[in-house]
Amino acid sequence: MKYTLYGFQQSKLIENKLTNDDALILRLVKDMFSTAGMEFKDFDGTKYMWVNYTFFLNQIPIIGSKRNLMRRIEYFGKEFLLLRKLQNTKNGKKGSFSYIAPTKKLDELQDYDLVTNSHEGYDKMSQGVGQNVIEGVTKCHNKDTSIKDASIKDNKTYSKEFEEFYSLYPKPVNKDLTYRNYLKAVKKDSADIILQATNNYINEIDSKGTDKQYIFKSSNFVGEAMQYKNYIECEEIQVINPYKNLSS
């Protein structure tokens, strides 16, 4: 049996009646929560993350639908895997805004003994998992700690500002072409302005419920037509970059 799924113990997922989709969603929550650029809010001394369901679904479209994602997040709250707070306004905009925070129960899904001094631990944990036995100590190395494919290596030639833009953009297509267009765009406008326009566009998508097929491709958003310029200033929708300081 595969010991972990997305960094969680499969046995504990089964014990808590969680599915593969649940594990995938919770992995994304953990990854996003550990990203300093997300938007957080303090409730009674606890840090909560603002959930942009459209953005989350774009990261894991295999989940199927925004409704399914929202339903699972609600279920996690009832099972105390997440803490949830709902707000009716945000930055002067009315609506339903969801904030979440991981709990100790969620953390416990991925806890496991890295080192055990008993052969019983070896028998239970080592099969199928890389191990080194030194002087009676069994070390089990877990390589399933991320939803990221270890075979995919980031192109180190991309700038930090571009990586932030590309990871945020709701329809990333053709990274190399997007980067070439991005470099041309930042010569006309700054990276901060393009990021601001991207945030405004994401908020419009979320507010209007724009179908993914109608969302501009990243390569076109910063391409010759400079579509981002239409979203530099939005009086009706004010957006905070979810990767800087993410909607429901």
Number of C-alpha atoms within 10 A of each C-alpha: 8 11 17 20 20 20 20 24 21 21 15 15 18 11 10 12 9 13 12 14 15 18 20 20 22 22 20 18 19 16 12 19 21 11 13 12 15 18 22 21 14 10 10 6 7 10 14 21 24 22 24 19 21 24 23 21 20 18 16 16 13 10 18 11 15 17 12 12 21 16 12 16 24 17 14 20 18 12 13 15 22 23 18 19 15 13 11 11 11 12 9 10 12 10 13 12 18 21 24 24 20 21 13 10 12 19 12 13 20 17 12 13 11 11 13 15 13 11 14 11 16 19 10 8 21 19 13 10 15 12 16 12 13 8 7 12 16 23 21 22 15 14 14 17 14 16 16 10 8 9 6 7 8 8 10 8 7 13 12 10 13 19 16 15 24 21 12 21 21 24 20 17 15 11 16 12 14 21 22 14 19 26 17 15 20 15 9 9 13 12 18 12 16 24 25 22 23 26 26 25 25 25 24 18 18 17 14 9 10 13 9 13 8 9 14 18 18 25 22 17 26 25 20 12 9 17 16 22 16 12 19 17 13 15 8 10 15 16 20 16 20 22 18 14 13 27 21 20
